[in-house]
Amino acid sequence: MTAPVIDPLLNARPASLTPARAEACLPSYEINPEWQARHDRGEIPEGIHGMGGMLRLVWPEERFTVEEARWILGLRETASWRALANEVIGNSNQIFGRDLEHAALRSLGQEMETP
């Protein structure tokens, strides 16, 4: 199931969607405690080879409103993750763009498709 497509150029940005509000809906990353325990016991190789599974997403309680989520997803129809992040929070970080899309889908009760 996909969100209804909107034309963000025809629909004004929701007034409630400030950069600070958008950032409050984004996940943070933290060290996975299971990975840390294995690392501390010496079960994980040092260097780049041992980094898989090191981080995990932590989702905040804050979610986008339906209007905000649909606007973000409508913009994502034509914008790259970088352009999406730049438009919504003023930072063209591709990771933020992906997280914005994921947070918008999550707010609508959907999951992001993974390849």
Long-range contacts (C-beta under 8 A, 24 or more apart in sequence): 1-110, 3-69, 3-70, 3-73, 3-74, 3-104, 3-105, 3-108, 3-110, 4-70, 5-73, 5-74, 5-77, 6-70, 6-71, 6-73, 6-74, 7-74, 8-71, 8-74, 8-75, 8-78, 11-71, 11-74, 13-71, 14-65, 14-67, 14-68, 14-71, 16-65, 16-67, 16-68, 17-64, 17-68, 17-71, 17-72, 17-88, 19-88, 19-89, 19-90, 21-62, 21-68, 22-64, 22-88, 22-89, 22-100, 23-89, 24-60, 24-62, 25-60, 25-62, 25-63, 25-64, 25-103, 25-107, 26-60, 26-96, 26-99, 26-100, 26-103, 27-57, 27-58, 27-59, 27-60, 27-99, 27-102, 27-103, 28-57, 28-58, 28-60, 29-55, 29-56, 29-57, 29-58, 30-55, 30-56, 30-58, 31-55, 31-56, 32-56, 59-103, 59-106, 63-103, 63-106, 63-107, 64-103, 64-104, 64-107, 65-107, 66-107, 66-108, 68-104, 68-107, 69-103, 69-104, 69-105, 69-107, 69-108, 70-104, 70-108, 72-100, 72-101, 72-103, 72-104, 73-101, 73-104, 73-105, 73-108, 76-100, 76-101, 76-104
